[in-house]
Amino acid sequence: MRRFVSLRRRADFARLRRFGRRVSTKSLTIYRSDAQAGDSAPVVGITVSKLLGKAVLRNKLRRRLSAIVHDALGERRRMRLLIVPRPVAAGLAYDELLAEVTSALAGG
């Protein structure tokens, strides 16, 4: 079972982009904010643009990022995250993505 809940509503994505703290790496941009009143677990959204390639590649990257976030969150406090990969991320290995997400979460 995942350690987070998926971000669903368009308004929540927009709110995180507008008001969240942004941390950028060479292949990712992560927006984060504190949890809202009703959040019982971390809430995570992953947005993969069509610029990254066809659906198979986008879905593979989305699944990788989901697994990485599951592992990286561990016992962290509740928060809201939005992860937006750049086209460079499509060519990275799992370990490289894991290192970037982990450093971005620690630094932000």
Secondary structure, 3 states (H helix, E strand, C coil): CCCCEECCCHHHHHHHHHHCEEEECCCEEEEEEECCCCCCCCEEEECCCHHHCCHHHHHHHHHHHHHHHHHHHCCCCCEEEEEEECHHHHHCCHHHHHHHHHHHHHHC
